[in-house]
Amino acid sequence: MMSSAMTFQQPPQRRRRLPPTAIPQSPTVITIHTLGDDLLLDIFLRLPSLPSLVRAALACRSFLAAVRSSPAFRRRFRALHPPPLVGFFFETDGCDLPSFSPVRRRSDADLAAAVRGADVFLTRLPYHEDAYPGWDIVDCHGGCLLLHNSETAQIAAYNPLTRALHLLPTPPDEISKGHLGKFQQRLDFFLFLSEENPGSFRVISLFHDKSRVRAIVYSSGAREWRILPWSEAAPAQPSGKKHWLNMGRRANGNLYWSHRKQANMVVLDTTAMQFSFMALPDFLKGQSRIYKIGETKDGKLCLVFTVGFTLFISLWRVDNDGVERWIIDDKFLLEEEILQATKGTRDDDDELELQVWFVMDGIVYLSPLICGDTHSPCWFLSFCPETRKLEKLCHRTFDNSHFPYIMAWPPSLVGTDLSP
């Protein structure tokens, strides 16, 4: 018989399952070394200057490989960051080597480091006790100097930053001794370097007689000089005199020589090695001192001249009548900026004139001179038409030849071979 007091049992409690203890994951570490080349090069594009890029690229092999393997990146970087002006080389009377004056840009520590590391004393050039006055600069381009020793008849191409030295063979006797014609005259030598093929370069020189012009070319690949055929001058060009062309200028990859008495220029296309002729404005006839050929920031051919304190920029383009000619594109009145820049270095009653020296990558290099006294000390200035910024570069103390030294793309940053 069942007891009236029934005993009820509670159902067994279900045990709660605790979630498994999470195993902590170590955070993913992302460093600059794990970035892809595309992102890395995009970062490098934001560096302020070419010296800063060199310093970054040489930090490790992967950075260097990324820069060296991308010609497109190098073109973009050059477009955004023009090669910087490092300083000026000056010819000095009575010395066997030129002197150097750096540009004082204290805000750019990487540029200052590049200057300190450069062989600005040209110590690798061959030295000869009896060779006087020694080495003269005949051109400066792409970070290299082209020098000539008149006593030893040597020609040398030297890069003070990389210390790469090339000694060129003497030009053929018929050129070097002036036997091509009774009135043959050599004007100057120009150095052309390959941007994508380090160590490859050409040297071009112009010769002329009373009515014709011709070029000789040295190629580093062939290691020999080549004499090109004569080219007849335009009908209005010849003067019948021994000297009828001024010293040449380079711009936009070509060479230009203005006529001493007429309003035109001889032009040499350095790619096709063909001569042509270009007219100048009539008011610049025989006035080669007051104008210079150059190129704008976007690579257009330009002609810069001054009238008083006004700087004029002309472009070579098609006019309304369908004919190509020099057309004034812009002008800048610089009196206030020039007087402020020269304050304290001149007398208040000095009358000044502007002298344009070079026009490169859209930058105009000029000096304010005391009228009638070309030997007076003055400042080298740079003027950017795009930003209207006038900058003091260095002080000019004597009236000898001078060459702006602009840092070129280092050969170590070109190509893909990283073997030691």
Buried (B, 14 or more C-beta within 10 A) or exposed (E): EEEEEEEEEEEEEEEEEEEEEEEEEEEEEEEEEEBEBEEBBEEBEEBEBBBBBBBBBBEEEBBBBBBBEBEEBBEBBBEEBBBBBBBBBBBBEEEBBBBBBBBEBEEBEBBBBBBEEBBBEBEBBEEBEEBEBBBBBBBBBBBBBBBBBEEBEBBBBBBBBBEBBBEBEEBBEEBBEBEBBEBBBBBBBBBBBBBEEBBEBBBBBBBBBBBBBBBBBBEBEEEEBEBBEBBEBBEEBBBEEEEBBBEBBBBBEBBBBBBBEBBBBBBBEBEEBEBEBBBBBEEBBEEBEBBBBBBBBEEBBBBBBBEEBEBBBBBBEEEEEEEEBBBEBEBBEBEEBBBEBBEEBBEEEBEBBBBBBBBBBBBBBBBBBBEEEEEBBBBBBBBBBEEEEBBBBBEBEEEEEBBBBBBBBBBBBBEEEEEE
